[in-house]
Amino acid sequence: MIESYLDGILLELLLSPVVSTFKTLKREVGEEDGYVRIRCTLSNGNILEFAEYLLIHKNKIYIETYSFHWQTAGEELIKRWDNVEHHKEIDTFPYHIHLADGKVISSAPVNLKKVLIDIEKTMPVNDESE
């Protein structure tokens, strides 16, 4: 079950118009949990590095913890989505976003698909059919 979920992540990356390349840094699969860490180079040279820790409960996969860190090629933060249990002042605790200016704002829970959609909205995508 976890293996299928992780394969779905790889497919999502392969199909994304903003992901140029990616490398799996760590992939662990157990019977009841799993972990993945992947580093992506985006089409404009930015980097997206993310990690998810997954649990199976009642035959369903839950993302227990996550971090999606989007930065420039020069290693400057653009945005980071995570659910680390800090920033208790945020009304969506533990879900939040770190912005480039240092602010931390509320966020609904996210997954790779939602993060890629957000990135696609802000990055121009080359249309190869032209």
C-alpha positions in Angstrom: 0.0 0.0 0.0 2.8 2.5 0.9 4.8 1.3 -2.1 1.9 2.2 -4.4 1.5 5.7 -2.7 5.2 6.4 -3.2 5.0 5.2 -6.9 2.2 7.7 -7.3 4.5 10.5 -6.0 7.0 9.6 -8.6 4.4 9.7 -11.3 3.2 13.1 -10.1 6.7 14.4 -10.5 7.2 12.9 -13.9 3.9 14.5 -15.2 4.5 17.9 -13.7 5.4 20.6 -16.2 7.5 22.5 -13.7 9.7 19.5 -12.5 12.8 19.1 -14.7 14.6 16.4 -12.7 14.3 14.7 -9.3 16.3 12.4 -7.1 15.0 10.2 -4.3 17.3 10.9 -1.3 15.6 8.4 1.0 12.8 5.9 0.7 11.8 3.5 3.5 8.8 1.3 3.4 7.5 -0.7 6.3 4.3 -2.7 6.8 2.5 0.1 8.6 4.6 3.2 7.7 6.9 4.8 5.2 9.1 7.7 4.6 10.3 9.5 1.4 12.6 12.4 0.8 13.0 13.8 -2.7 14.9 16.7 -4.2 13.6 18.2 -7.4 15.1 20.7 -9.8 12.4 22.9 -11.3 12.2 24.1 -14.9 13.5 27.6 -13.8 16.4 26.3 -11.7 14.5 26.5 -8.4 14.7 23.6 -6.0 11.8 21.8 -4.3 12.9 19.4 -1.6 10.2 17.5 0.3 9.7 14.7 2.9 6.7 12.8 4.0 6.3 10.4 6.8 3.3 8.1 6.2 1.2 5.8 8.4 -1.4 3.2 7.6 -4.5 3.3 9.8 -7.6 1.2 9.1 -6.4 0.4 5.6 -5.9 4.1 4.7 -2.7 6.1 4.2 -2.2 9.2 6.3 0.5 11.8 5.9 1.7 12.1 9.5 4.3 14.7 8.9 5.5 16.7 5.9 7.8 19.4 4.7 7.8 20.9 1.2 10.7 23.4 0.9 10.8 25.6 -2.2 13.9 27.7 -2.7 15.9 29.5 -5.4 18.9 27.9 -7.0 20.9 30.3 -4.7 19.3 28.7 -1.7 16.9 31.5 -0.7 13.6 30.4 0.7 10.6 31.1 -1.5 8.0 29.1 0.5 7.9 26.1 2.9 4.8 24.2 3.8 5.0 22.0 6.9 3.2 20.6 9.9 6.0 20.6 12.4 4.4 21.3 15.8 5.7 24.8 16.4 4.0 28.2 15.8 1.1 27.3 18.1 -0.2 30.9 17.5 -1.3 29.9 14.0 -5.0 29.2 13.8 -4.4 26.2 11.6 -1.8 24.7 13.9 0.2 22.6 13.2 -0.3 23.4 9.4 1.5 26.5 8.3 3.6 28.2 5.6 7.0 29.9 6.0 7.3 32.8 3.5 10.5 34.4 2.0 10.1 37.5 4.2 10.2 35.4 7.4 6.4 35.5 8.1 4.6 32.4 9.0 1.0 32.1 7.8 -2.0 29.7 8.2 -2.3 26.8 5.8 -4.7 23.9 5.1 -2.9 20.5 5.1 -1.1 20.0 1.8 0.3 17.2 -0.3 2.6 17.1 -3.3 -0.2 17.7 -5.8 -1.3 20.9 -4.0 2.2 22.2 -3.7 2.9 21.6 -7.4 -0.3 23.4 -8.4 0.8 26.4 -6.2 4.2 26.4 -7.8 2.7 26.1 -11.3 0.6 29.2 -10.7 3.6 31.3 -10.0 6.1 29.9 -12.5 5.8 30.3 -16.3 5.5 26.9 -18.0 7.0 26.5 -21.5 4.4 25.1 -23.9 6.4 22.7 -26.1 3.5 22.5 -28.6 4.2 26.0 -29.9 
